[in-house]
Amino acid sequence: MKEQDYKYKTINPYNNEFVKGFPNTTDDEIKETLEISDKLYHDWKKQDISERAKILKNIAKVFRENSDELAKIATIDMGKLISESKGEVEVCAMIADYFADNAEEMLKPKKINTIATGEATVEMNSTGVIMAVEPWNFPYYQIMRVFAPNFMVGNPMILKDAANIPTSAQTFEDMVIKAGAPKGSITNLFISYDQVSDIIADKRVQGVALTGSERGGKSVAQIAGANIKKSTMELGGMDAFIVLGDADMEQVNKTAFGARLANAGQVCVSAKRFIVMDNVYDEFLENLKDNFEKVIPGDPLDTKTTLAPMNTKKAKDKLQQQVDEAISAGAKVYYGNEPIDLEGQFFQPTILTDIYKENPAYHTEMFGPVAHVYKVHSEQEAIDLANDSDFGLGGIVFAGDENHGAEVASKLETGMVYVNSFVVTLPELPFGGVKNSGYGREMSELGLKAFVNEKLILKAPKPDFENLAGGIG
């Protein structure tokens, strides 16, 4: 088959070379996958959770042992810096370790104090096969944060990953099987969205997890709702980075540029709107520009490179169109928006100012190395501007006093806020948002229980007919 014959294919965004293609999954292969996954779900119901913990610990070990190979595959698939890819592999191992070590305790039955006669307990039971629809920007991490908790719960996972990172997706499954997990624990399929719909509709599938665009989330959530399937959605954001007037500017300046340029700016929870108090605004802009100027574009496999290409030509062209529209609507270019003389999908880090509400950039997520910088004159103005968004994923607040920073953070309409810190992802910290950024949580105990049946069991020595509540159901 030729390059154009593949939907799922790796094209190296650094040099635009076609690397490998994968044939689409057939309907018969989907049928077989559902049968294997459902059988495993029932087998796991008879298995002690400690057995899966041992396998998940070994998955962490296999990821670490194959870190170099995994990192190189991710970098070639979607272009991120090799150091970022290695860091991602380690985070995946940490997630696997965390749920292997803690899931059994978290999933123990919980007793409830009740006036009912007898003893009330809530059990945490598995529910069935989970369908996961995942994006390209973190080829392993996005999968692991759904896979690891559901593996421990006892929910097998079917994966539909992005079409431009097929090698990473298949390698993830291969590593899981290599570590000793049974076939069907996770099955990567190269499928269409029509096939995704058919899988979600299947009665053996009991949950849907999606990380992706707002458009994709609406579509998959609609299908899940129509089939009465529980879903979690993480759909991107317009995260605010608030700099209060008494913030430690040395720390702010060290953090701000990385908060925007990590992963070439292609992060749902990265800082996209910098909201800065007027007394430190000029200093902030100057330092952000200085740091943006210092990046070194080049081969992401070269450790000297500090600016990676974007993941595809389509993504780069979309970002350029958004920047052009913002400028046409009155935004000013403080720095950047010049071509980079390399053949890959490079986009020069760009700073836009003077963005007002009538500008489409005010409302639109730019998924790449473009920063919007706003000047505000009061703390309340900063909070109001941060909340004036249809999104609500994450955010950062820098303040001279961290307790006051936390007070500001509590007023932001987002799922996560980091005070005097960059965004950090750890398995014990819940991840997710509100508004158009989605619903539900991944990671932590909340993520572990996203797709469990919280079953009430009430044991009573005999029926208490005199005190039985009326109007049941």
N, C-alpha and C positions, 0 to 999 in steps of 0.2 A: 504493500500500500504506500501511496505517496503522502507527503505532509498534509496536503489539502484534504485527504480522505479521512483524517482523524479529527474528531472533536476534542478528545482528551490527548493533549500533547505537551511536551516540554520544549519550549523555545527559550534559549538562554537570553535574558533581557540585556545582558552586557554586550553581546556581539550579534544578537538576532539569529543565531544559528539554531536550526531544528536539531533536537537531540534524540527524541524518542516519541513514538506514538503508541496508543493503546486502543484496541478495538472496543466498541460499545458492548455492554453487557446485554445478552439476549433475554427474552422473556422466560425461556426455559431455565436459564441460570438464576434468574430472580426467584422463580418458583422453588428451585432447589435450595437457594439460600434461606428462604422463609421456612422451609421444612426443617433444615438443619438448625436454624436459630431457635425455632419454637421447641424442638426436641431438647436442645441444650437448656432452655429455660426450665423445662420440667425436670430435667436431670439435676440442675443446680438446686432446685427446691428440696431435693433429698440430700444435698451435700452440706457438710459443715462449712461455715464461712471461713474458718481458719485455713482450709485447703486452698481457697482462692487467694487468701492473703499471702501464702507462700509463693504462689505463681506470680502475683503482682510485684512482690519484692524482687523476684527474678527478672521481671520485665524491666524494672528500674536498673538492675545490674546489666542487662543486655544493652539497654540504651547507653549507659555510660561506657561500656566496653566498645561500642560501635559509634562513639560520638563523632569521630572524624569523618567516617563514611556518611552518617546521617546529616551532618552539617554541610558537607559538600553537596549532597543531593539537594538540600533545601535551597542553598545559595544558587545553584544552577537552575533550579526550578523557577524561583521567583525573584532572585537578584539581591537578597539581603546580604549585608556584610558577613563574612565568615565568622567573625567574633560574635555577632548577634545570633547566628545559627547555632554555634556551640553553646552559647548561653541558653538558647531555647531548649536544646536537648537536655541540658542539666535541669532546667525547670521541670521538664517532663518527668525526669527521674525522681525529682523531689515530690511531685504530685503523686506518682505511683507509690513511693515510700510512705507518704502521709496517709493515704487511704488504706494501704495495707496495714499500717500500724494502728490506725484509729477507728476504722469503720465498724469493727465488731462491737466496740464499746458504744459507739454512737447509735447503732441499730438495735441495741438491747431494748426489750419491752419497757415501757414507762408506766408506772402506777399512777392512778388519778384519785385524788381525794373526792369522794362523792357521798351524798346522803342516801344513795341507793343501798339496798341490802346486798351485801356481798363485796366482792373485790373487783375493781375496774382496772383494766390494763389496755394500753395501746401497743400493738405489735407493729413492727415495720417490715412489711412483706414486699417481695418483688412483684412486679406487675406484668411483665412480658417484654417482648422485643422493642427496642428503642430505635427510631430512625433519626440519624444525625445528618444535618446538612451544614457543611462547614466551608469557610472561606480560604483564601490563598495566603493571607498575610503572615500567618504563623502556622506553617504547614503541619507541625507536630503538636504544638501546645494546644491549639484549638480542638484537636481530636482527643488528646489525653485528658483534658479537663472534663469531658463528657464520659469518655471510656472508663477511666479508673474508678470513679464512684459507682457507676452502673455495673461494672464488673464485680465489685464487692457486694452490691445489692443482690445481684443475680439476674440482671437484665442484659441479655445479649444485644449487641449493637450492629446495625447496618449503617454504612457510611456512604454518603454521596458528597464527594469533595469537589473543589473548584476544578474546572477543566484545564487550567494552566499549570497545575502542580500534581499531575497523576503519579509521577515517580515517587514523590514524598508520601502520598496517600497509600500507595501499594507497599512501600517499604515499611510504613508503620504497621500494617497488618502482618507483614512478613516477620518483623521483629517480635511481635506479640506471640505468634505461633512458634517462633524459634525459642522463645523463653519457656515454652511448655504449656501455653494456654490451649484449651481444646478448640478445634475448628468450629467456627460460628461465634466465638467470643466477640470478634469484630470481623465484619466482612465488608471490604471495600468494593463498591460497584461503580462502573463507568456508565451511568444511566442518565436518561433525559428527565426533565421535570414532569412529563406525563407519566413516566415510570415511577417517579417519586410519589406522585398522587396515588397511583395504584397501590404502592406499598403501604402508604399511610392508611388507605381505606381497608387494608387487610385486617381481619379481626385479631390476628396474632400480634399485630403491632399495637402497642398501648401508649406510646409517647413519642413526641417529636421535639428535638432540640435543634435550633437554628441560630447560627451567627452569620450575619451578612447585611445586605442592604435593606433599607426600609421597604423598598418595593418587593424584594424577595420574601421578607418577613410577612408582609400582608398577604401575599399569595399562599404561602405555606400555612400560616395561621388560619386562613379561611378554609383550607382543605382539612386541617386538623379539627377545626370547630364543626365542620359539616359532618365529620365522622366521630364526633364526641371523643376526641383524643386529647389528652393533656399535652401542653406545649410550653416550651421556654423560648424566649426570643431575645437576642442581643443584636441591636440594629444600628450601631454607630452612634456618633455624637458630635456635638459642637462644644466641646469642653472648654470651660473658662479657666484661665490662669490669672488669678487676681493678685495684684501687688498693692498692698496698703502702704500708706505714706511713711510708716515707721519700720518697714521691712528691712532686713539685712540685705542690702543690695549686692554685696559680694556673693552671698549664697544664691540670690535670685539670678544673677548674671551667669553663675556656673550651671544653673539648672535649666533656665528657660530655653536655650537653643537646643539642648538635647531632648527636652520635652516635646519639641516640634519636629526635630530631624531624625529621631530614632526610627529605624525601619523605613528610611526615606520618607518620613511623615505619614506612612500608611498604617496607622494604628487607630482603632476606633476610640480608644481612651486617651489619645495624646492631646496635648494642649493645642487648641486651634484658635481660640480668641484670647488675646492677652489684654486684660483690663487693668489699666495702670493709673494710679493716683497722679494728679497733675504735678506734684512737687518732685516726683522721681521719673516722670514720663520721658524727658529728653535723655536722661542718663540710661534708662532702660533701652530706648530705641538705638542709641549709639552702640551700646554693648551687644545688643542682639545682632546688629549689622556687622560688627567686628567679628563675632563668632561665625556668622553665616559666611563671611568672606574667606574664612580659614579652611573651609572644607576642601577635601582633595577627592575629586571624582576619579573613578578608575575601576579596575577589575575588582569585584567584591571578594574574590578569593585571595587577593593581595592584602596583607595585614596593614600596609601603609595607606590604603584607601579608607577615606572617612565618609564619602558620600556614595551610596549605592544607586544603581539605576532604579527606576520604577518598574513595576512587575510586568507591564505589557505596553505596547504602543497605544493600544486603545485607552488605557488608564492615563497615560501621559497626554494624549490628545484631548481627553475630556477635561483634565486639569487646566490645560492651556486655554481651552474654550471658556472655562469658568473664570479664569483670571482676566481674559480679554473682556468678558461681559461685565466684570466688576469695574474695570477701568472705564469702560464706556458709560457706566452708570455713575461715575464720579470718584471712584477710589483712586488714591494716589500711590504710585510705586515708590516706596522709600529706598528699597534695594531690590536688585534681582531682575527677574523676567527677561533674561538674556539667554540665547542658546549656548549650550555647552558643546564644544567641537569634538564630540566622541560619537561613534556609531550607535551606541546603546541607547536605552530609553532614559536618558538623564534629564533632570529638570533642575535648573538653578534655584537654590533656596531664595525665596521671595518674601518681602515684607510689604503688606498693604496697609495704608492708613486712610482716614477720612471715609470710613464706610458708614453709611447712614441707613435708616430702616427701609427706605425705598430701593436700596441696592440689593439685587438678588444674593450677593455674597453675604449679606447680613443674616440670611436664613439658611444658607446652603453649606453643607459639609464639603470641604475641599480635602480630598484624600491624597495628600502629597505634601511636599515641603514648602507650604505657603502659610505664613503667619498673618493673622489679622490683629492689628494693635489699636486699642481704643484708649482715649484719654478721658478720665472721669474726675469729678471735683469733690466727691463725697463717698463715704463708705456705702451709704444707702443707694447711691447711683450705681456703684459697682455691683451691688447685689441685684438690683433691678435689671441691669443690663445682662448679667449672667443668667438670670431666670427668664429673660425675654427670648426664649427659644423653644421650638417644638421638641427639642431633644433634652435628655437628662441622664447622661451616662456617668461621667466623672467630673472631677474638677480639682484645682489646686489653689490654695490660699497661702500667701506669704505675709506674715505679720510679725511685728517686733515681739509680741507676746503670744506664745502658742495657744494659751487659753482663750485669748480674745480671737485669735484665728479660728479656733474651734467654734466659737460663738457665731462667727460669720459663716463658717462651713455648715452649721446646722440650719441656716436660713436658705441654703441653696437647694434647688429642686433637682437633685441628682441622686443616683444610687451610691456614689462613692465620692469622698472628698479627702484629699491629702493636705495636711497642714505643715508648712515649712519642709516639704519633702517632694521628691519626684514620685511619679506613679510607680508603685511596686506591686508585682503579682506574686503571691505566695499561696500555697494550697489551703492554708487555714483562713484566708481572707475571702469573704464572699465577693463575687463579681457579678454585676448586672446593673440595670438602670430603670428609669421610669419614663413616662410620656412616650414619645416616638422612638426612644432608645430601647424599648422592649419591656419585658417582664420576666419574673423568675430570676433565680440566682444559680450560678455555677460555682464550683469550688466550695470549701468549708463544709460544715455540717448541713447548711442549707442546700448546697448543691447535691450532697449525698442523698438527701431525701426528696429531691425534685420529682422523682418517678417511683415513689414507694406507695404502697397501700397502707395507710395508717389505720389499721383495723382495731376496732374496739372489741374487747372480750370482757363481758361482765359475768363473773362467777357468783352465783347465789345458792345458798343451801336449799332454799325452797322459794316459790313465788310469794311475794308480799302483796297479796291482793288488796289489803286495806289501804296501803299507801301508794298503789300503782297509779302513776300519773295518767291523766286522761288526755285525749286529743293527740295521740301518737300518730306520727306520719302526717 
